[in-house]
Amino acid sequence: MEETDKVNWGPRIHEQFVRQASWTKSFRYNIYRQIGLTKAKKILEVGCGTGVITRELREKTSARIVAIDKDAAMIKDAKSRVKNVEFLVEDVENLSMKDKTFDIIISQYLFLWLSEPSKAVSEMVRVCKKRGYVVALAEPDYGGWIEYPKLDLGKKHIESISKEGADPFIGRKILSLFETAGLEANLSVIAQVWDKKNLMENIEEEWKRVLEAQLITEEEFRERVQQEMKLIKKNKRMIFMPVFSAVGRKK
């Protein structure tokens, strides 16, 4: 969730992070078990945003947790939401922490926004203990977006994200990034099909992001949402997008 200042979602940013986290919850919990989260003594969360994942980590482990974000406003917000966590304004591409400090370095929707992801993962590896874990819980790949009927929502998201300086195709690159940094890495994918309930709850917000990127007009926005709702109510709308996760272990 790093560098969220690039996205102009205003006061809705926390709700957006909650939505994102809900989509990958069960998959995320499996990763926590895989990496032995409850046994860790020191955890670093990178790109903590407003503290959605931070709160989850705090509830699941007694470890010392350090949560960082490049955006000072996000850190201030997260501090108000989650207690017993050390929050710091830090740039993941130039961490202030000493070598081999943390058992687990964890992030969600982070690499999507990074200008130098290879430098970031190298820094994460540096501050990770030997045989510790570097984990990307969720990174989307909009190049795998499938929708029917074709209303070009996925295409507009790619335009919007690229306009903000992010990489809409980061998901497919995560394994290579981790291995190049010297990690023993495994890649998994969530085959995420939005069901009727998710579509009803989220589709207007998805189109609002496109509107705020100035890729459609107010009139087009209203027309698209109306069209979407008619299709969704009849259960005739399908959206799929792959979300990748990578678990890397330091040699």
N, C-alpha and C positions, 0 to 999 in steps of 0.2 A: 504494500500500500504506500510505498515511498513516492515522494514527489507529487502528491495529490494536489498541490497548489496549482498544477498545470490544468486541472479540470475545474471548470466553474460550476460546481453543483451547489455552492452556497450552503445554507443551513441543512440541506438534505443529505450531506455527505455521510453522516453517521448512519442514517437509514439505508443508504446505498451499501455501506460496508456490512451492515446486518444482513441485507438481502444476499450479498455475495457469500457470506459465511454460511447461510442456511442451505445454499445449494450443494455444498461439499461437506456437510457436517459428518455424515456417517463414514464417508471415505477418509476424512481427516482423523477420526477417532481410531480407525484401523492403523493409520500411520503412527499415531501416538503409542499404540501398543507395540508396534514393530520396533520403534527406536528406544523403548524402555523409558518413556517420559517420566513416569513416577519415581524412577530410580536416579534421575539426574540431580546433580547438586548445583550446577550453574547453567542457566539458559539465557541465550541472547535472542530476542525477537527483533528482527530488522524490518523497518517500515511498518510500525505498529498502528499508524493512523490514529483513530479515536479510541483504540483499545479493545476492539471487539474480540480478537483472538487472544489478546493479553489477558482479558478477564477469564477466558476459557482455560488458559494455561495456569493462571493463579488458582483456579478452582480444582485443578487436576493434580497439582504437584506442590510439594513444600519447598522446592528448590529456590535458590536465589534467582530472581528474574530481573534482567536488565532489558528494557524495551526502548528502542531508538526510532527516531524519524527525522528526516531532514527539515520538516516543516514545524517551526516552533509553535504555531497555533494548534497543530494536531497534538503535540505533546501536552500542551496546556489543557486541551479537552480531555485527553486520555487520563491525565492525572486526576481530573475531577470525577472520573468514572471508575477507576480501578485503584485500590489501595494495596499497600505492601509490595510495591513494584518500584524499582529505580528507573525513572524515565529520563532520557537524555536526548538533547538535540545533537545528532551525529550524521555525518555523511558516510554511507556504507562503503563508498569508494576510497575513503581515507579514515579508517577507524582509529580511535585514540587508544583502544585497549591493547594490552600486552599480548604477546604470542601465547598460544596454548592456554587460554583462560576458561573457555566454556566447553561443557559436555555436549551441548546441542545448540546449533544456530538455526533459527527457524524463520520462515517468512511466508506470506500469502499475497498473491497478486503484486509482487514486488518487481520482478525482473521485467515485466511488461513496460514499466515506466523508466527504467534505467538507461542513461545515455552510454554508459560503459559497463555492461553486464559482466564481461570477462574480468575486469578489474575488481568489481564488487565481489564476485565469487572467490577470487584470489584472496581478498581481505578476509572474507568469512572463513576460508580454510586456514588462514594464518592464525586467527584467534581461537580456532577450534583445537581441542586437545587431541592427542593421538588416539585413534579408534573412536573418536567422537563423530557426531552426525551433523551434516549440513543438509537442510531440508527445504525444498520449495513445495509447500503444501498444495498450491494451485496456481497454474499459469495457463491462461486461455490461448487458443489458437483460432482466430477468426477466419483463417483460410479454410478451416474445416466446417464453416457454418453452412447448414442446409435448412432451407425453409420452404414451405408450401402452404398456400400459393406464394408465388414470388412477388413480394412487396418491397424488396431491396433493403430490408432493415439491416441485414448483415453487411451488405455493401456500404451502407451509410455509416455503420459503426467503424468499418475499416478506414473510411475517409476521415471520420471524426477523430479516431485514435491517432492516426498518422499525422493529422493536423496538429495534434497536441504534442508531437514529438515522441510518441510511444511506438512500440513494435507490436502490431497486431498478430504477428506470426511467431511470437516468442516461444510458445508451447513446444513446437517441434525442435527448438534449438537447445532446450534445457539439458538434455542428456549430454550433448557434445560439450556444452559449457562446463558441466561438472567434471566430465572425464578429462578435459583439457587442463583443468585446474588441479588434477592429480587425485581426484576422488574415485572410489569404487562406487559406481552409481547404478541405480535401477530406476527405470521409468515406468509409470503407470498412467492410465488414462481413464477419466470418468466419461462414459458415454451419456452425456446429459441431454435428455429429451425433456423439454418443458411440458409438463402436463397441463390440463385445462385450468386447474386451480392456480398454478404459477403464472400461466399466461394472463388470466384475469387480474391477478394482483400486480403484475409487473409490466405489462405491455405498454401502458401509458407512460410510465417512467422511462422505458427504453426509447420510445419515440421522443420524449422530452429532451433526452440527451442529444439526440440528433438535431432537434430544434435549437437548443442552446449553442450547438456548434455552427449554427447558421447555415445548415445544409438543406433545410426546407423552410417554407414560410409558415406563419401562424395558420393560415387557411389550409395548407397541405397537412400540417400537424393534426388539425381537427378532423380532416377527411380520413387520414390514415388510422387514427384511433377509432373512429366510428366504423370504418371498414374492418379493423381488427376485431372489435367487440362482436360484430355480427357473425364473423367466422368462428370465433372462439365459443360463443354461446351455442353454436350448432356443432361444436367439436370438429371443425373442419380446418383448423389451423395447426401446423406442425413447425416447430423450431428445434434444431439440434446444433450443439456446438461442443467440440471436444475440449476438455480441461485436463491438462497434464500435471502430474506431480513427480518430483524427483527426490529420491533419498540417496544421499552420498555419504560414504564413510571415509574418514581420513585414514590413510595408510600409516 
